[in-house]
Amino acid sequence: MTARRPTLMPYLIVTVTGAAVMILELLGTRIIGPFYGVSLYVWASLIAVTLIALALGYFLGGYLADRLPAVRLNHVMVAAALGTAVIPFLTSPVLRLTNSLGLRGGAFASALLLFTVPLTALAMVGPYVIKRSTHDLNGVGTVAGSVYAVSTVGSVGGTLLLGFFLLPLFGTRTILMALSLLLAVLAALVVWYEGSDSVRDRSLTAAAVVLALLTSTGLASAPKPVEGFTVRSEAESLYGWVRVVDDERRGYRLMLSDASVISAVDKNLDRSVLGYQQVLGLLPLLRPDAAHALLIGLGGGHVARDLRSQGIVTDTIEIDPAVADAALKFFSFQPTGRFLVGDARYEIKNLDQRYDIIIHDCFTGGTEPTHLLAQEMLSELHGRLTENGVLALNYVGFTSGEGSDAVAAVHRTLTSLFPHVRVFVTAQSDFTDFVFLASDRPVQLDAAGTDRRIGWLLAHEHQMPTMEGFIITDDYNPMESRQVRKSEAYRKLFLERIAFELLLR
């Protein structure tokens, strides 16, 4: 007798479970990311936990399939379904529990607690299917290879399905609950396929389906209102969880992308309350003849509005369509030039305009696109400036101690391209906003001028050693590892000034 090749049903099982593994891993960034930031540490934690769970699941699946026949495939599928269904309910207590472990420890512990059970159960399916499809050693290699090949194809399909279609259309909770229901239904199909007459098998599977149905309706899983805050809008895109939130106590309207505040306006005064944006609003004083500007990183569009009031036509580039939509609907943003939605590294290659002012506003303190700090990117921006043009780049960081080397690296990278770089801070404190002004011509500030804002700017100039720091390149860009202290400090400020609950789904 030879190994019996899997029929259509086992292929279906491993295809779905293979897809489910990658869907859970990718959704992990949307569950943990708003709290710990979608950084390299979150990705590394999720990948590590996935690999741990796969190793554990392969071992347990093989062991139980051989040694404990009372544990059947449908039981494993039920465990996967229930483990997936409870993730939204466990997220808040798990994140609260792991908060004290810091950025790296907390991200790993959260991933471990939330995803180990369902991922391990999903990994156990492969050995069970191989066992079910094999009667002797003849051809077992072909059976095992086929099962894992089909499972991998399912993983590829799940990755593309989630990234290209599901995430842009549905929320994280909806996808999780639908996945839980699908796994529960698949468990019921396994009972039917194996012809089990066990009342326990049928009852357990039926209970799993009912529970998955209940959770998929959103009962007890809908986010609760946060006292003092009103959520005006929320949307999930490929880049983050974007919300417009009114802080009723202070009269502010905020735009949040995961754990980053990318816009904050005083609704009564109709002006930005982010200090660095007020500094950026002074740029027309430095280049009074400026006619065209480029803004990278839209936020709520306040910087573009300030430039418009000075008669400057501004092209804007924003990577996240959800941010662009929120700026138009809730922050009264009105484009005066080209309005591009896409990654700046790509979009600037298609621009033929030269600009008097370029504002690089992508580094607010939360999760940041560090590839936009590379020398290659800044060189592209340099090439888009007019002869007298100025590049303004904001960056949150420390003036001294751990993490200050990241600020020094930004400065060193700019000075490798521009002969004239001046640095200003919004507050005389250790943790502050830095605004770098870089140009081929001297950035002149007339201290004797009549505009008091120039005096304020001069009083906040920050002197930096010229040759300290490393040059950030596409080949060597360790900025995420140099920003751990900053990320933790920023998250602490968020929790103190806004609300812990706003980081929870």
C-alpha positions in Angstrom: 0.0 0.0 0.0 1.3 3.5 -0.8 0.6 6.9 0.7 -2.8 8.2 -0.2 -2.6 11.6 -1.8 -4.7 14.4 -0.2 -8.1 14.9 -1.8 -9.6 18.3 -2.4 -10.8 18.7 1.2 -7.3 18.5 2.9 -6.0 20.8 0.2 -8.7 23.3 1.1 -7.9 23.0 4.8 -4.2 23.7 4.4 -4.8 26.5 1.9 -7.1 28.4 4.3 -4.9 27.8 7.3 -1.8 28.9 5.4 -3.6 32.1 4.4 -4.8 32.6 8.0 -1.2 32.5 9.4 -0.1 35.4 7.2 -3.4 37.3 7.8 -2.9 37.1 11.6 0.7 38.1 11.4 0.0 41.2 9.2 -3.0 42.2 11.3 -0.8 42.1 14.3 0.8 45.4 13.1 -2.7 47.0 13.2 -3.5 45.7 16.6 -0.1 46.3 18.4 1.0 49.2 16.1 -1.3 51.9 17.4 0.1 51.4 20.9 3.8 50.6 20.2 4.1 52.1 16.7 4.5 50.2 13.5 8.3 50.1 13.7 11.0 47.5 13.0 10.5 46.3 16.6 6.9 45.5 16.1 7.6 43.7 12.9 10.5 41.8 14.4 8.3 40.8 17.3 5.5 39.5 15.2 7.8 37.6 12.8 9.6 36.0 15.8 6.3 35.0 17.5 5.0 33.6 14.2 8.2 31.5 13.8 8.0 30.3 17.4 4.4 29.4 17.0 5.1 27.5 13.7 7.9 25.5 15.3 5.7 24.7 18.3 2.7 23.9 16.2 4.6 21.6 13.8 6.0 19.7 16.8 2.7 19.5 18.7 0.7 18.6 15.6 3.0 15.7 14.7 3.2 14.5 18.3 -0.5 14.6 19.0 -1.4 13.1 15.6 0.7 10.1 16.4 0.4 9.7 20.1 -3.0 11.1 21.1 -5.7 10.2 18.5 -8.4 11.6 20.8 -7.3 15.0 19.8 -8.7 15.3 16.2 -8.2 17.8 13.4 -11.5 19.6 14.1 -10.4 20.2 17.7 -7.3 21.9 16.4 -9.4 24.0 14.0 -11.7 25.0 16.8 -8.7 26.1 18.9 -7.5 28.3 16.0 -11.0 29.8 15.5 -11.5 30.6 19.2 -7.9 31.9 19.6 -8.6 34.3 16.8 -12.0 35.3 18.1 -10.7 36.4 21.5 -7.9 38.6 20.2 -10.1 41.8 20.2 -11.2 41.1 23.7 -7.7 40.5 25.0 -6.0 43.4 23.3 -6.7 46.1 25.9 -5.7 44.1 29.0 -2.6 42.7 27.3 -1.4 46.1 26.2 -2.0 47.5 29.6 -0.1 44.6 31.1 2.9 44.9 28.8 3.1 48.7 28.8 5.7 48.8 31.6 8.1 46.6 29.6 8.9 49.4 27.2 8.9 49.6 23.4 10.8 46.5 22.6 9.8 44.2 25.5 6.2 45.3 25.3 5.9 44.8 21.6 7.3 41.2 21.9 5.3 40.3 25.0 2.1 41.6 23.4 2.6 39.6 20.2 3.5 36.5 22.3 0.3 36.7 24.4 -2.1 37.6 21.7 -1.0 35.5 18.8 0.8 32.4 20.0 -2.3 30.2 20.6 -4.1 30.8 17.2 -0.8 30.6 15.2 0.3 27.4 17.0 -3.1 25.8 16.3 -2.9 26.8 12.7 0.6 25.3 12.4 -0.7 22.0 13.9 -3.0 21.5 10.9 -0.2 20.5 8.5 1.0 17.4 10.4 -2.6 16.3 10.9 -3.3 16.5 7.2 -0.1 14.6 6.4 -1.0 11.9 8.9 -4.6 11.7 7.6 -3.3 11.3 4.0 -0.5 8.7 4.6 -0.9 5.0 5.1 2.7 3.9 4.8 6.1 5.3 4.0 5.9 4.9 0.3 5.3 8.4 -1.2 5.1 10.1 2.2 7.7 12.7 1.0 5.5 13.6 -1.9 2.5 14.0 0.4 4.4 16.1 2.9 5.8 18.3 0.1 2.5 18.8 -1.5 0.8 19.7 1.8 3.4 22.3 2.7 3.6 23.6 -0.9 -0.2 24.2 -0.9 0.0 25.8 2.5 2.6 28.2 1.3 0.5 29.1 -1.7 -2.3 29.8 0.7 0.0 32.1 2.7 0.9 34.0 -0.5 -2.7 34.3 -1.4 -3.6 35.5 2.2 -0.9 38.1 2.1 -2.0 39.5 -1.2 -5.7 39.3 -0.4 -5.2 41.2 2.9 -2.9 43.8 1.6 -4.5 44.5 -1.8 -8.2 44.1 -1.0 -9.3 43.4 2.6 -7.5 46.1 4.6 -8.5 49.0 2.3 -12.1 47.8 2.5 -12.7 46.5 6.0 -11.5 47.2 9.5 -9.2 45.0 11.5 -12.0 43.8 13.8 -14.2 42.8 10.9 -11.4 40.8 9.3 -10.5 39.1 12.5 -14.1 38.0 13.2 -14.6 36.9 9.7 -11.5 34.8 9.8 -12.6 33.3 13.1 -16.0 32.4 11.6 -14.3 30.9 8.5 -12.1 28.7 10.7 -15.0 27.6 12.8 -17.0 26.7 9.7 -14.0 24.8 8.3 -13.9 22.8 11.6 -17.5 21.8 11.1 -16.7 20.7 7.5 -13.8 18.6 8.9 -16.3 16.8 11.2 -18.5 16.1 8.2 -15.6 15.1 6.0 -14.2 12.6 8.5 -17.6 11.2 9.2 -17.3 11.6 12.9 -20.4 10.5 14.9 -19.0 11.8 18.2 -21.5 14.0 20.0 -18.6 15.8 21.6 -17.0 16.6 18.3 -20.2 17.9 16.9 -21.1 19.9 20.0 -17.7 21.5 20.3 -17.7 22.5 16.6 -21.2 23.9 16.9 -20.2 25.9 19.9 -17.2 27.3 18.1 -19.4 28.4 15.1 -22.0 30.0 17.4 -19.3 31.9 19.3 -17.6 33.0 16.1 -21.0 34.2 14.8 -21.7 36.2 18.0 -18.3 37.9 18.0 -18.5 38.6 14.2 -21.7 40.7 14.9 -19.6 43.0 17.0 -21.3 42.2 20.3 -19.1 43.3 23.2 -16.3 44.1 20.7 -17.2 47.6 19.6 -14.9 50.3 20.8 -16.2 52.2 23.8 -16.4 56.0 23.9 -13.5 57.8 25.5 -14.4 60.4 28.1 -13.5 63.9 27.1 -12.9 62.9 23.4 -15.2 62.6 20.4 -14.1 60.5 17.5 -15.3 62.3 14.4 -13.9 60.0 11.8 -11.7 56.9 11.5 -10.4 55.0 8.6 -7.9 52.2 8.0 -5.5 52.4 5.1 -2.5 50.5 4.0 -0.4 52.9 6.2 -2.2 53.2 9.5 -5.3 53.8 11.5 -6.3 57.4 10.9 -8.7 59.1 13.2 -10.0 62.7 13.6 -10.7 63.3 17.3 -12.0 66.3 19.2 -10.4 67.0 22.6 -13.5 68.6 24.2 -11.6 69.7 27.3 -9.0 71.8 25.5 -11.0 72.7 22.4 -8.6 70.9 20.1 -9.2 68.9 17.0 -6.6 66.2 16.5 -5.6 64.0 13.6 -4.0 60.7 14.8 -2.2 58.1 12.7 -1.8 55.1 15.0 0.1 56.6 18.0 1.3 59.8 16.2 -0.4 63.2 16.4 0.0 64.5 12.9 -2.2 67.5 13.2 -3.6 69.6 16.1 -5.7 72.7 15.7 -7.4 75.0 18.3 -11.0 75.0 17.0 -11.7 78.4 18.6 -8.7 80.2 17.2 -8.5 78.1 14.0 -4.8 77.7 14.1 -2.3 74.9 14.7 -1.0 74.3 18.2 2.0 72.3 17.1 5.0 74.5 17.8 7.1 73.5 14.9 4.4 74.3 12.4 4.4 77.9 13.7 8.1 78.0 13.0 7.5 76.7 9.5 5.0 79.5 9.0 7.9 82.0 9.2 9.6 80.7 6.1 8.1 83.4 3.8 10.0 85.9 6.0 13.2 84.3 5.0 12.4 84.1 1.3 10.0 87.1 0.7 10.0 86.5 -3.1 9.0 82.9 -2.8 6.2 81.9 -5.3 6.2 78.1 -5.3 6.5 75.6 -2.4 6.5 71.8 -2.0 5.1 70.3 1.2 5.9 66.6 1.9 3.6 65.3 4.6 0.3 67.0 4.6 -1.2 66.4 8.1 -4.2 68.6 8.4 -2.8 71.0 5.8 -2.1 74.0 8.2 1.3 74.7 6.8 -0.1 74.8 3.2 -2.8 77.2 4.4 -0.2 79.5 6.0 1.7 79.5 2.7 -1.4 80.2 0.8 -2.1 83.3 3.0 1.3 84.6 1.8 0.4 84.1 -1.9 2.6 81.0 -2.3 1.3 78.2 -4.5 2.0 74.9 -2.8 2.3 71.4 -4.2 1.6 68.7 -1.6 2.6 65.0 -1.3 0.9 62.8 1.2 1.4 59.0 1.2 -1.8 58.1 3.1 -5.1 58.6 1.3 -6.9 58.4 4.6 -4.9 61.4 5.9 -5.5 63.3 2.6 -9.3 62.7 2.9 -9.4 63.7 6.6 -7.5 67.0 5.8 -10.1 67.9 3.1 -13.2 67.0 5.2 -12.3 68.0 8.7 -9.4 70.6 8.5 -10.6 72.8 5.7 -7.6 72.0 3.5 -7.8 73.6 0.0 -5.0 72.7 -2.4 -3.5 75.6 -4.3 -1.2 73.4 -6.4 -0.7 69.8 -7.3 -2.2 67.4 -4.8 -0.3 64.1 -5.0 -1.1 61.0 -2.9 1.8 58.5 -2.9 5.3 57.9 -1.5 7.5 60.9 -1.8 10.5 58.9 -2.9 8.5 58.0 -6.0 6.4 61.1 -6.5 9.3 63.6 -6.5 10.8 61.9 -9.5 7.8 62.9 -11.5 8.0 66.6 -10.6 9.5 69.0 -13.1 8.8 72.2 -11.0 11.6 73.9 -9.0 10.6 75.3 -5.6 11.6 78.3 -3.6 10.6 76.5 -0.4 10.5 72.7 0.3 9.0 71.6 3.6 9.8 68.1 4.6 7.2 67.4 7.4 7.1 63.7 8.0 8.8 63.3 11.4 6.4 64.2 14.2 7.8 61.8 16.8 5.8 58.6 16.4 6.4 56.0 13.8 8.4 57.7 11.1 9.4 56.9 7.4 13.2 56.9 8.0 13.8 56.2 4.3 12.8 59.8 3.7 15.9 60.9 5.7 18.4 59.2 3.5 21.0 61.2 1.7 19.6 60.0 -1.6 16.2 61.4 -0.8 17.5 64.7 0.5 19.7 65.0 -2.6 16.5 64.7 -4.8 15.0 67.5 -2.8 18.1 69.6 -3.2 17.8 69.2 -6.9 14.2 70.5 -6.8 15.2 73.8 -5.2 15.7 77.1 -7.0 19.1 78.8 -6.8 18.0 80.7 -3.7 15.6 78.0 -2.4 15.5 76.7 1.2 14.7 73.2 2.5 13.0 73.0 5.9 12.9 69.7 7.8 11.3 69.1 11.1 12.5 66.4 13.4 11.6 65.5 17.0 14.5 64.5 19.2 16.8 65.0 22.2 19.3 67.8 22.6 21.6 65.6 24.6 22.1 62.1 25.9 20.8 58.8 24.4 19.0 59.5 21.1 20.7 62.8 20.4 22.9 61.0 17.9 19.9 60.6 15.7 19.5 64.4 15.6 23.2 64.7 14.9 22.9 62.2 12.0 20.1 64.3 10.4 22.3 67.4 10.7 25.4 65.6 9.3 23.4 64.3 6.3 22.1 67.8 5.5 25.5 69.4 5.8 26.9 66.8 3.4 24.6 68.3 0.7 24.0 71.9 1.7 26.8 74.5 2.5 24.4 76.4 4.8 22.4 74.7 7.6 20.8 76.4 10.6 19.0 74.6 13.4 16.1 75.9 15.6 14.2 74.3 18.4 10.6 75.1 19.5 11.4 74.8 23.2 14.5 75.1 25.4 14.1 71.6 26.7 15.8 68.2 26.4 13.0 66.7 24.2 11.9 69.1 21.6 11.1 69.8 17.9 14.1 70.6 15.7 13.6 72.6 12.5 16.5 72.4 10.1 16.8 75.1 7.4 19.2 74.2 4.6 20.2 76.1 1.5 22.9 76.8 -1.0 22.8 80.4 0.1 23.1 81.8 3.6 19.8 81.8 5.6 19.8 85.4 6.8 17.9 86.5 9.8 17.8 90.3 10.4 17.9 90.7 14.2 17.3 94.4 13.8 14.2 93.8 11.8 10.8 95.0 13.0 9.2 91.6 13.0 9.3 90.2 16.5 9.0 86.7 15.2 12.6 86.9 13.9 13.8 87.8 17.3 12.0 84.8 18.7 13.5 82.5 16.1 17.0 83.8 16.8 16.5 83.2 20.5 15.7 79.5 19.7 18.6 78.8 17.4 20.4 75.6 18.4 24.1 75.2 17.8 25.3 71.8 16.7 28.8 70.4 16.1 29.5 70.3 12.4 31.1 66.9 12.0 29.3 64.9 14.6 27.0 62.1 13.6 26.9 59.7 10.7 25.5 60.2 7.2 22.2 58.5 6.6 22.0 56.6 3.4 19.8 53.9 1.8 22.6 51.4 2.4 23.2 52.5 6.1 20.1 53.7 7.9 20.1 52.7 11.6 17.7 55.4 12.5 15.0 53.2 14.0 17.4 51.7 16.5 18.7 55.2 17.4 15.1 56.4 18.1 14.0 54.0 20.8 14.3 56.6 23.6 12.5 59.1 21.5 9.7 56.7 20.6 9.2 55.8 24.3 9.2 59.5 25.3 6.7 60.4 22.6 4.4 57.5 23.6 4.6 58.6 27.2 3.6 62.1 26.3 0.7 60.8 24.2 -0.6 58.8 27.2 -0.2 61.7 29.6 -1.8 64.4 27.4 -4.3 62.5 25.4 -5.7 59.1 26.4 -4.6 55.6 26.7 -7.9 54.3 25.4 -7.4 56.1 22.0 -4.6 53.7 21.3 -6.9 50.6 21.7 -9.1 49.2 19.0 
